[in-house]
Amino acid sequence: MRFCSLGSGSGGNSTLVEASQGITSTRLLIDAGFSLRELVKRLARAGCAPEDVDAVFITHEHGDHVGCALTFAAKYRRPLLMSRGTWRAVGNADFDPTLLRLARGAEPIALGDMQVRPFAVPHDANEPLQLTLGDGAMRLGVVTDLGYAPHDVAEALAGCQALLLESNHDEAMLRAGPYPPSLQRRIAGTHGHLSNEAAADLLARCRHATLNTVVAAHLSEHNNSPALAQAALAQTLGCNASDIQVAHPKLGVEWLALN
């Protein structure tokens, strides 16, 4: 099992996950927060054609996550998965209903060689979901866009060998930064985004002997730096800062295998 980020930040988010059993492979695209042209370009950079994607899962309706998802699914005839609340927010009467598959938190989804387990998170969206994904041997957790991490979130991520984890902002940089107070309150609020400190706290609650890959994601361009995010997460894991990879807004992260 392996994954790569196609880009992560306020300009757009998308993660590609692949599970293989023998000669078969299943590829799930999590979020599609770019234009169709840009998404296809980024998929090609990862060695994947649109036709190689088996399904698309949208975590919530914000533009940097939903992007071209409906257009992509309709053009390439790929199933589109999301919560009922997300569908209410982005639904299009012209979209082919046979391609839509509604997901619910805590209800696993069988997708080829992959088992997808959505879980609810606190974020200012309509029924947002984040995911763990497994192939029977390994598990990956993808968790971005949440204001805080209650026990249920930490429990959902327990036992993962790899995490793509939001480290959106440094609290001091946010307070001193260019955003107006109302936006600062939204970001730092219980339905906003995880700070480096909050991400480190969640990581501490998920840490276990077989967790060996952590990618910091959804970093704010104005209120964070890769070095600060890496330092906070590395301190929790007791590793070098360079051991924590950072998903770049444009370049993402190249393929990482779970082991």
C-alpha positions in Angstrom: 0.0 0.0 0.0 1.3 3.5 -0.8 0.1 7.1 -1.1 1.2 10.5 -2.4 0.0 14.0 -2.0 -0.8 15.9 -5.2 -0.7 19.2 -3.3 -1.9 20.4 0.1 -2.8 23.9 1.2 -5.4 26.7 0.8 -4.9 26.6 -3.0 -6.0 23.0 -3.3 -5.8 19.5 -1.8 -5.7 16.0 -3.2 -4.2 12.7 -2.0 -3.9 9.5 -4.1 -3.9 6.2 -2.3 -3.1 2.8 -3.9 -3.7 -0.7 -2.5 -2.5 -3.8 -4.3 -3.3 -7.5 -4.0 -1.4 -9.6 -6.4 -1.8 -8.3 -9.9 -4.7 -6.0 -9.1 -4.6 -2.5 -7.7 -7.2 -0.1 -6.4 -6.6 3.7 -6.5 -8.7 6.2 -4.5 -8.4 9.9 -5.0 -9.2 11.8 -1.8 -10.4 15.3 -2.7 -9.9 17.0 -6.0 -9.3 20.6 -5.0 -7.9 21.8 -8.4 -9.2 22.6 -11.8 -9.7 19.6 -14.0 -6.7 20.5 -16.2 -4.5 20.9 -13.1 -5.6 17.7 -11.4 -4.9 15.7 -14.5 -1.5 17.3 -14.8 -0.7 16.4 -11.1 -2.0 12.8 -11.6 0.3 12.4 -14.6 3.2 13.6 -12.4 2.4 10.7 -10.1 2.3 8.3 -13.0 -1.5 7.9 -12.9 -4.0 8.6 -15.7 -7.5 9.7 -14.8 -8.8 6.3 -16.0 -6.5 4.6 -13.5 -8.5 6.2 -10.6 -11.2 3.8 -9.3 -13.1 6.3 -7.2 -13.1 9.8 -5.7 -13.8 10.6 -2.1 -14.7 14.2 -1.1 -14.1 15.0 2.6 -16.1 18.2 2.6 -17.5 20.9 0.4 -14.9 23.7 0.7 -13.5 24.7 -2.7 -9.9 23.7 -2.0 -11.1 20.1 -1.5 -14.1 19.6 -3.8 -12.6 21.5 -6.8 -13.4 19.7 -10.0 -14.6 16.5 -8.4 -18.1 16.4 -10.0 -16.6 17.2 -13.4 -13.9 14.6 -13.0 -16.3 11.9 -11.9 -18.7 12.6 -14.7 -16.1 12.9 -17.5 -14.2 9.7 -16.6 -17.3 7.8 -15.2 -15.8 7.2 -11.8 -17.8 6.7 -8.5 -18.0 9.8 -6.3 -18.2 9.2 -2.6 -19.1 11.8 0.1 -21.4 12.3 3.0 -25.0 13.3 2.5 -24.3 16.7 4.1 -21.5 17.3 1.6 -23.7 16.3 -1.3 -26.4 18.8 -0.1 -23.7 21.5 -0.2 -22.3 20.6 -3.7 -25.0 18.5 -5.3 -25.8 19.2 -9.0 -29.2 18.1 -10.4 -27.4 17.2 -13.7 -25.0 14.8 -12.0 -25.5 11.2 -12.9 -27.0 9.6 -9.7 -25.6 6.2 -10.6 -22.1 7.6 -9.9 -22.9 8.9 -6.4 -22.3 6.9 -3.3 -23.1 8.4 0.0 -20.8 7.7 3.0 -21.4 7.8 6.7 -19.0 8.1 9.6 -18.0 4.8 11.2 -19.5 2.8 8.3 -16.7 1.0 6.4 -16.7 1.0 2.6 -15.2 -1.9 0.5 -13.5 -0.6 -2.6 -11.6 -3.3 -4.5 -8.4 -4.1 -2.6 -9.0 -1.3 -0.1 -11.2 -0.8 2.9 -12.1 2.8 3.6 -13.3 3.8 7.0 -14.7 7.4 7.2 -15.0 9.2 10.5 -16.5 12.5 11.5 -14.4 15.5 12.4 -15.3 18.9 13.9 -14.9 21.5 11.0 -17.1 24.3 9.7 -18.6 22.3 6.9 -21.7 20.2 6.4 -21.0 16.7 7.7 -17.2 16.5 7.0 -15.5 13.1 7.0 -11.9 12.1 7.1 -10.5 8.6 6.5 -8.4 5.7 7.3 -7.6 3.3 4.5 -6.3 -0.3 4.7 -5.4 -3.3 2.6 -5.7 -5.9 5.3 -2.1 -5.5 6.4 -1.3 -1.8 6.6 -3.4 1.3 7.5 -3.1 4.9 6.5 -4.8 7.8 8.2 -5.7 11.0 6.3 -6.9 13.8 8.6 -7.0 17.4 7.7 -9.4 20.3 8.2 -10.5 19.9 11.8 -10.5 22.4 14.7 -9.6 19.9 17.4 -9.2 16.2 17.8 -11.7 14.6 20.2 -11.2 11.1 21.5 -13.1 9.5 18.6 -10.7 11.0 16.1 -7.6 9.7 18.0 -9.3 6.3 18.3 -10.1 6.2 14.5 -6.4 6.8 13.8 -5.1 4.2 16.3 -2.9 1.5 14.7 -2.1 3.4 11.5 1.4 2.8 10.0 1.3 6.2 8.3 -0.5 9.5 8.8 -1.1 12.5 6.6 -1.8 15.0 9.4 -2.9 18.6 9.3 -0.4 21.0 10.8 -2.1 24.2 9.7 -0.7 27.0 11.7 1.7 28.1 14.4 -0.3 29.8 17.1 2.0 32.7 17.7 2.4 33.4 13.9 -1.4 33.3 13.5 -1.9 35.9 16.3 0.8 38.2 14.9 0.0 37.6 11.2 -2.0 39.5 8.6 -5.4 37.9 9.1 -8.2 40.0 10.6 -9.3 38.9 14.1 -12.5 37.3 12.8 -10.5 35.0 10.5 -8.0 34.3 13.2 -10.8 33.2 15.5 -12.3 30.9 12.8 -9.0 29.2 12.1 -8.1 28.8 15.8 -11.6 27.8 16.8 -13.0 24.3 17.5 -14.3 24.0 14.0 -11.3 25.5 12.2 -7.8 24.0 11.7 -5.2 22.2 13.8 -2.2 24.2 15.0 1.2 22.6 15.1 0.7 22.1 18.8 -2.7 20.5 18.4 -1.4 18.2 15.7 1.5 17.2 18.0 -1.0 16.4 20.8 -3.1 14.2 18.4 0.1 12.5 17.2 1.1 11.7 20.8 -2.3 10.0 21.4 -1.9 8.0 18.2 1.8 7.1 18.6 2.6 3.4 18.6 5.5 1.1 17.7 4.5 0.5 14.1 3.7 4.2 13.2 6.7 5.0 11.0 5.6 7.6 8.4 4.1 11.1 9.2 3.5 13.8 6.6 2.6 17.3 7.8 -0.2 18.7 5.5 -2.4 21.7 4.9 0.2 24.2 6.1 -0.8 27.8 6.1 1.3 29.9 3.7 1.1 33.0 6.0 0.9 31.5 9.5 3.3 28.6 9.5 6.5 27.2 8.2 7.6 23.7 7.3 10.4 23.9 9.9 8.0 24.7 12.7 5.6 22.0 11.8 8.4 19.4 11.5 9.9 20.4 14.8 6.6 20.1 16.7 5.8 16.6 15.3 9.3 15.4 15.5 9.5 16.3 19.2 6.4 14.1 19.8 7.9 11.2 17.9 11.4 11.6 19.3 12.9 11.7 15.8 14.8 14.2 13.6 12.8 17.0 12.1 14.0 15.8 8.7 12.1 12.5 9.3 8.8 14.4 9.0 7.9 15.1 5.4 5.8 18.1 4.5 3.2 18.2 1.7 4.0 21.1 -0.5 1.1 23.1 -1.9 2.3 22.6 -5.5 4.5 19.6 -5.4 2.8 17.6 -2.7 4.8 14.5 -1.6 6.0 11.8 -3.8 4.9 8.2 -3.4 5.5 6.7 0.1 5.1 3.0 0.7 3.7 1.8 4.0 5.8 -0.8 5.7 
